[in-house]
Amino acid sequence: MRIVTGNTVYEKVLAASVVTIGNFDGVHRGHAEIFTHLKRKSSEYGIPSAVVTFEPHPLKILAPESAPALITTFDQKTALIEDYGVDFLVVVPFSMGFSKVSANEFVQNVLCTPLGMRHIIIGHDYAFGRNREGNFSTLESLGGRFGFTLEDLPPIGTEGVVFSSSLVRGALAVGDVETSARILGRYYSMSGTVVRGREIGQTLGFPTANILPHNELIPLDGVYAVMVEVNGQLVKGACNIGSNPTVGGKERSIEVFLLDFSGCLYDHVISINFVQRLRAERKFPDFESLKTAIDQDVTTARFILENSNRTLLKHVGCQDLL
């Protein structure tokens, strides 16, 4: 997949293309259906497929105080979109100045002239351009002028629930990683760099990797059964998110205990895939009680992970399972 960004998005990139446009945060199952349809149309027309998105997320510029915590990092989003066989990812730099571009100008100067758009696919409620003035009707009126056709995909979901990024955020906010997995089509994955912590886990016999997260969205505090991508392999683990009240912690931290693994991971980047929440974080009366609880967490996590749905790990890019 070729990535086009910066001023290059306004230059001639393609003679013809099939296009879809959106923020695509999380790349959930609804987005997946759009990308699958995009590739089908691309093959049918015999021209490249192009996904147009924005960086940063428009609300980060227009209303930073109400901008959502993003589900995926830019790198994660790019990798997930590439998994669907998309030919071009066009990343439009979003700024306050760009927000004033009219819908008509956007269609002509970003979609048609640079990409040679011949067909566009949009989600059922997508709006674009200055003050979100552009919609299906706008595109329909411009299609004859610029020579493209269009289609508006119906809401995509299951059992009366439409897949959306906001639903994923809501599920993770209450620690419901199983619901988030059903919407995403994979376990929620958070990447981060291993840094030095207080090393209290070491004294309890459960040495943990302390994580400085790259993702904005962190699940609700608690203990989770997780699969961790480490150096290209998947390792079972238990993850604690919270302030460690039993040991007098005050700041929120993310710690992962890796089962059946040894080695120094400082400064390594790992990815944590959240399979199931085991319990809420709590304050224990003493270290011995805490150690007993952790031991039980590890036993429970091992059982859950040995019986977990491996197909939901399909996007982590690992082949070996420890």
C-alpha positions as CSV (number, residue, x, y, z in Angstrom):
1,M,0.0,0.0,0.0
2,R,1.4,3.4,-1.0
3,I,0.8,6.2,1.5
4,V,0.3,9.7,0.1
5,T,0.4,12.7,2.5
6,G,1.6,16.3,2.8
7,N,1.3,18.6,-0.2
8,T,1.5,15.5,-2.4
9,V,-2.3,14.9,-1.8
10,Y,-3.0,17.9,-4.1
11,E,-0.7,16.6,-6.9
12,K,-1.7,14.2,-9.6
13,V,-1.4,10.7,-8.1
14,L,-3.8,8.5,-10.0
15,A,-5.4,8.7,-13.4
16,A,-8.4,6.8,-12.1
17,S,-9.5,5.3,-8.8
18,V,-12.3,4.0,-6.6
19,V,-12.4,6.0,-3.3
20,T,-13.8,5.9,0.2
21,I,-13.4,8.6,2.8
22,G,-13.5,8.8,6.5
23,N,-11.6,9.0,9.8
24,F,-11.8,5.2,10.3
25,D,-10.6,5.3,13.9
26,G,-10.4,1.7,15.3
27,V,-10.9,0.1,11.9
28,H,-13.9,-1.8,13.2
29,R,-16.2,-4.3,11.4
30,G,-18.2,-1.6,9.8
31,H,-15.1,-0.1,8.3
32,A,-14.0,-3.5,7.2
33,E,-17.2,-3.9,5.2
34,I,-16.5,-0.6,3.5
35,F,-12.9,-1.6,2.6
36,T,-14.0,-5.0,1.3
37,H,-16.6,-3.4,-0.9
38,L,-14.0,-0.9,-2.0
39,K,-11.7,-3.7,-3.2
40,R,-14.6,-5.4,-4.9
41,K,-15.4,-2.3,-6.9
42,S,-11.7,-1.7,-7.6
43,S,-11.4,-5.1,-9.1
44,E,-14.7,-4.7,-11.0
45,Y,-13.5,-1.4,-12.6
46,G,-9.9,-2.5,-13.0
47,I,-8.6,0.6,-11.3
48,P,-6.8,1.2,-8.0
49,S,-8.5,1.6,-4.6
50,A,-7.9,4.6,-2.4
51,V,-8.8,5.3,1.2
52,V,-8.8,9.0,2.1
53,T,-8.5,9.9,5.7
54,F,-7.3,12.9,7.9
55,E,-4.4,13.5,10.3
56,P,-4.8,14.6,13.0
57,H,-8.5,13.7,13.7
58,P,-10.5,16.8,12.8
59,L,-11.9,17.2,16.3
60,K,-8.3,17.5,17.6
61,I,-8.2,20.8,15.8
62,L,-11.8,22.0,15.8
63,A,-12.8,21.1,19.3
64,P,-9.9,19.6,21.3
65,E,-11.8,19.7,24.6
66,S,-14.4,17.3,23.2
67,A,-12.2,15.2,20.9
68,P,-12.4,11.5,21.7
69,A,-9.5,9.4,22.8
70,L,-8.5,7.6,19.6
71,I,-8.8,3.8,19.5
72,T,-5.9,3.3,17.2
73,T,-2.6,5.1,16.7
74,F,-1.9,6.3,13.2
75,D,0.5,3.4,12.6
76,Q,-2.0,0.9,13.8
77,K,-4.7,2.3,11.6
78,T,-2.4,2.3,8.6
79,A,-1.4,-1.4,9.2
80,L,-5.1,-2.4,9.6
81,I,-6.2,-0.7,6.5
82,E,-3.3,-2.3,4.6
83,D,-4.6,-5.7,5.7
84,Y,-7.6,-5.2,3.5
85,G,-5.5,-4.9,0.4
86,V,-6.1,-1.2,-0.2
87,D,-3.8,0.2,-2.9
88,F,-3.4,3.8,-1.7
89,L,-3.9,5.5,1.6
90,V,-4.3,9.3,1.2
91,V,-3.7,11.1,4.4
92,V,-4.9,14.7,4.2
93,P,-3.2,17.0,6.7
94,F,-6.1,18.6,8.7
95,S,-5.7,22.2,10.0
96,M,-7.9,25.1,10.9
97,G,-7.3,26.5,7.4
98,F,-8.3,23.2,5.8
99,S,-11.5,23.1,7.8
100,K,-12.7,26.1,5.9
101,V,-12.5,24.4,2.5
102,S,-15.9,23.9,1.0
103,A,-17.3,20.5,0.1
104,N,-17.2,21.3,-3.6
105,E,-13.5,22.4,-3.4
106,F,-12.6,19.3,-1.5
107,V,-14.2,17.0,-4.0
108,Q,-12.4,18.7,-6.9
109,N,-9.0,19.4,-5.4
110,V,-8.5,16.3,-3.2
111,L,-10.7,13.6,-4.7
112,C,-11.0,14.3,-8.4
113,T,-8.0,16.1,-9.8
114,P,-5.3,14.2,-7.8
115,L,-7.0,10.8,-7.6
116,G,-9.0,10.7,-10.8
117,M,-12.0,9.5,-8.8
118,R,-14.4,7.4,-10.9
119,H,-16.5,6.0,-8.0
120,I,-16.9,6.9,-4.3
121,I,-18.3,4.8,-1.5
122,I,-19.4,6.5,1.7
123,G,-20.9,5.3,5.0
124,H,-24.6,5.9,5.6
125,D,-24.2,9.1,7.7
126,Y,-20.9,10.6,6.4
127,A,-20.5,14.4,6.0
128,F,-17.5,16.4,4.9
129,G,-16.3,19.8,4.0
130,R,-16.7,23.2,5.7
131,N,-19.3,22.9,8.5
132,R,-20.0,19.3,7.4
133,E,-21.9,20.7,4.5
134,G,-21.1,17.9,2.1
135,N,-23.1,14.7,2.0
136,F,-24.6,12.1,-0.4
137,S,-26.7,14.8,-2.2
138,T,-23.6,17.0,-2.6
139,L,-21.7,14.2,-4.2
140,E,-24.7,13.2,-6.4
141,S,-24.9,16.7,-7.8
142,L,-21.2,16.8,-8.5
143,G,-21.0,13.4,-10.0
144,G,-22.1,14.4,-13.5
145,R,-19.8,17.5,-13.5
146,F,-16.7,15.6,-12.6
147,G,-17.5,12.2,-14.0
148,F,-17.9,9.9,-11.0
149,T,-20.6,7.6,-9.6
150,L,-21.3,7.0,-6.0
151,E,-23.0,4.7,-3.5
152,D,-24.1,5.1,0.1
153,L,-23.7,1.9,2.2
154,P,-26.4,1.1,4.7
155,P,-25.7,0.9,8.4
156,I,-23.5,-2.1,9.2
157,G,-24.0,-4.0,12.4
158,T,-25.5,-7.1,14.0
159,E,-28.6,-7.8,16.1
160,G,-29.8,-4.3,15.8
161,V,-26.5,-2.7,16.9
162,V,-24.7,-0.5,14.3
163,F,-20.9,-0.9,14.6
164,S,-19.2,2.4,15.5
165,S,-16.1,3.8,17.1
166,S,-18.1,5.4,19.9
167,L,-19.5,2.0,20.9
168,V,-15.9,0.7,21.2
169,R,-14.9,3.6,23.4
170,G,-18.0,3.0,25.5
171,A,-17.2,-0.7,26.0
172,L,-13.6,-0.1,26.9
173,A,-14.6,2.7,29.3
174,V,-16.4,0.1,31.4
175,G,-13.8,-2.7,30.9
176,D,-16.0,-4.7,28.6
177,V,-13.2,-5.8,26.3
178,E,-15.3,-8.7,25.0
179,T,-17.9,-6.4,23.5
180,S,-15.2,-4.2,22.0
181,A,-13.7,-7.3,20.4
182,R,-17.1,-8.1,18.8
183,I,-17.3,-4.7,17.3
184,L,-13.7,-4.5,16.2
185,G,-13.5,-8.0,14.9
186,R,-10.3,-8.4,17.0
187,Y,-9.1,-7.9,20.5
188,Y,-8.4,-4.3,21.4
189,S,-4.7,-3.8,21.1
190,M,-2.6,-1.2,22.9
191,S,1.0,-0.7,22.1
192,G,3.6,0.8,24.4
193,T,7.2,1.1,25.4
194,V,8.5,-0.9,28.4
195,V,9.9,1.5,31.0
196,R,11.3,1.1,34.5
197,G,8.8,1.2,37.3
198,R,8.8,0.7,41.1
199,E,9.7,-3.0,40.7
200,I,7.3,-4.0,43.4
201,G,6.1,-7.0,41.3
202,Q,9.6,-8.3,41.5
203,T,9.5,-8.4,45.3
204,L,6.2,-10.3,45.2
205,G,7.5,-12.9,42.8
206,F,5.7,-11.5,39.8
207,P,8.0,-9.3,37.8
208,T,6.0,-7.0,35.5
209,A,6.8,-4.9,32.5
210,N,5.7,-1.3,33.1
211,I,4.2,0.2,29.9
212,L,4.3,3.8,28.6
213,P,1.3,3.6,26.3
214,H,1.3,4.9,22.7
215,N,-2.5,4.7,22.5
216,E,-4.8,7.3,23.9
217,L,-7.5,4.9,24.8
218,I,-6.9,2.8,27.9
219,P,-9.5,0.4,29.3
220,L,-11.1,0.8,32.7
221,D,-8.8,0.1,35.7
222,G,-8.6,-3.6,36.6
223,V,-6.9,-6.9,35.9
224,Y,-7.1,-8.4,32.5
225,A,-6.1,-11.6,30.7
226,V,-4.0,-10.5,27.8
227,M,-2.0,-11.8,24.8
228,V,1.1,-9.8,24.4
229,E,3.1,-9.4,21.2
230,V,6.8,-9.5,22.2
231,N,9.5,-9.6,19.5
232,G,7.2,-11.1,16.9
233,Q,5.8,-13.7,19.2
234,L,2.6,-14.0,21.3
235,V,3.0,-14.5,25.0
236,K,0.2,-15.1,27.5
237,G,-0.1,-12.6,30.3
238,A,-2.0,-10.8,33.0
239,C,-2.3,-7.0,32.9
240,N,-3.1,-4.6,35.8
241,I,-4.3,-1.1,35.1
242,G,-4.6,1.2,38.1
243,S,-2.8,2.9,40.9
244,N,-1.7,-0.1,43.0
245,P,-3.5,1.0,46.2
246,T,-2.2,-1.9,48.3
247,V,1.4,-0.7,47.9
248,G,0.6,3.0,48.3
249,G,0.5,3.8,44.6
250,K,-0.9,7.2,43.6
251,E,-0.4,7.4,39.8
252,R,-2.1,5.3,37.3
253,S,0.1,2.7,35.7
254,I,-0.1,-0.2,33.2
255,E,1.8,-3.4,34.2
256,V,2.0,-6.7,32.4
257,F,3.1,-10.0,33.9
258,L,4.2,-12.3,31.1
259,L,3.6,-16.0,31.7
260,D,6.4,-18.5,30.7
261,F,8.7,-15.7,29.5
262,S,12.1,-14.4,30.6
263,G,14.3,-11.7,29.3
264,C,15.0,-8.0,29.5
265,L,12.4,-5.9,27.7
266,Y,13.3,-2.3,28.8
267,D,12.9,0.1,25.9
268,H,11.1,-2.6,23.8
269,V,7.8,-1.8,22.2
270,I,5.1,-4.4,22.9
271,S,1.4,-4.8,22.0
272,I,-1.2,-5.8,24.6
273,N,-4.3,-7.6,23.3
274,F,-7.1,-7.5,25.9
275,V,-9.0,-10.8,26.0
276,Q,-11.1,-10.6,29.2
277,R,-11.4,-8.5,32.3
278,L,-10.8,-10.6,35.5
279,R,-11.7,-8.2,38.2
280,A,-11.6,-4.6,39.4
281,E,-8.5,-3.3,41.1
282,R,-8.8,-3.3,44.9
283,K,-6.8,-2.6,48.0
284,F,-5.8,-5.7,49.9
285,P,-5.0,-5.7,53.7
286,D,-1.4,-6.8,53.3
287,F,1.2,-8.0,50.8
288,E,0.5,-11.7,51.4
289,S,-3.2,-11.2,50.4
290,L,-2.1,-9.3,47.3
291,K,0.3,-12.1,46.4
292,T,-2.4,-14.7,46.8
293,A,-4.8,-12.7,44.6
294,I,-2.2,-12.2,41.9
295,D,-1.4,-15.9,41.9
296,Q,-5.1,-16.6,41.4
297,D,-5.3,-14.0,38.6
298,V,-2.4,-15.7,36.8
299,T,-4.1,-19.1,37.1
300,T,-7.4,-17.7,35.8
301,A,-5.7,-15.8,33.0
302,R,-3.9,-18.9,31.8
303,F,-7.1,-20.9,31.7
304,I,-8.9,-18.2,29.7
305,L,-6.1,-17.6,27.3
306,E,-5.7,-21.3,26.5
307,N,-9.4,-21.3,25.5
308,S,-9.6,-17.9,23.9
309,N,-10.7,-17.2,20.3
310,R,-7.5,-17.1,18.3
311,T,-9.2,-15.7,15.2
312,L,-9.5,-12.4,17.1
313,L,-5.7,-12.2,17.1
314,K,-5.7,-12.1,13.3
315,H,-4.3,-8.5,13.0
316,V,-1.4,-8.7,15.4
317,G,1.0,-10.1,12.8
318,C,2.4,-12.9,14.9
319,Q,2.8,-16.5,13.9
320,D,4.2,-18.2,17.0
321,L,2.2,-18.7,20.2
322,L,4.0,-19.5,23.4
